[in-house]
Amino acid sequence: MTPRQDGRVSLQLPNLGSRLSWEAAELRPLLATFSVELPPPSAEQVEKLKEFAGGDYGHEAVQSVAAAAFLYLYLSVASKCGVLPTVDILVWSELPPGAGLGSSAAYSVCLAGALLSGCGAISYPLQEGQEVARWTKEELDMINRLAFQGEQVIHGNPSGVDNAVSTCGGALRYISGKISVLKRVPTLRILLTNTKVPRSTKLLVAGVKDKLLKFPTIMEPMLTSMDAISRECEGILEAMTGDPSQEHYSRLEDLVDINQHLLNGIGVGHVLLDRVCQVTSSHGLHSKLTGAGGGGCAITLLRP
């Protein structure tokens, strides 16, 4: 993020082939729907921002959604700080967008941190000569809350896990909307395979919700089983931090397989994800989808 002196705000997203620019005066009327308290984004706000940012890409194109998330975060911070900063924002990523690796959360967290720091709402902790610095817990909480709203613009009803991991790092436990840090997690070797099949988290989540409403007595036990898998996995991971054994890996591999079958059952699989599982299985390995599924990436557990 660099300041500009020409009264404009620009957003460059080279990974998406997008460059957008607005006069700060153009954005001022949009502030009317924002308040200092920063409530969750309303459907009306999101639609208005998508239309404003759509340009030649189309209303629901990934470029428009990314621009809408930026505008929401920018205007939220502007409302909080009382000024529309004229800046040039450049965001690039080594994570492929739409692959289930949390790129949208990383995007929202980076924007939230830069904008809040730029307006003085939080500090800029990196001092001259330092390579690494860290915000305080209170500042990280502020970044995380704002980034979650960016995720809401992009996905509609996200869990909050991805932005929390992007903000704080490490491994997290998510239960009924509550997020807590896992203190004891071993280092695992994971093979990541990108199917390069694009998909929409928002649409996949909506599909699962639709099946849950249609077939509650079928879907609920599967979701309960997936919760049990997560809890069992947490216990195994904690045990592995002391003295990992081949038995631990065998149990993790069983959980990976069961979880993948359940994910297919709730409707978030894809034929290319199945192919990854088949190929790795032929080599004695165990794989499952990651992220929302429907394409994107698969992870394969590798023994030491």
Buried (B, 14 or more C-beta within 10 A) or exposed (E): BEEBEEEBBBBBBEBBEBEBEBEBEEBEEBBEBBEEEBEEBEEEBBEBBBEBBBEEBEEEBBBBBBBBBBBBBBBBBBBBBEEBBBBBBEBEBEBBBBBBBBBBBBBBBBBBBBBBBBBEBBEEEEEEEEEEEEBEEEBBEBBBBBBBBBBBBBBBEBBBBBBBBBBBEEEBEBEEEEBEEEEEBBEBEEEEBBBEBEBBBBEBBEBBEEBBEEEEEEBEEBBEBBEEBBEBBBEBBBBBEEEBEEEBBEBBBEBBBBBBEBBBBBBBBBEBBBEBBEBBEEEEBBBBBBBBBBBBBBBBBEBE
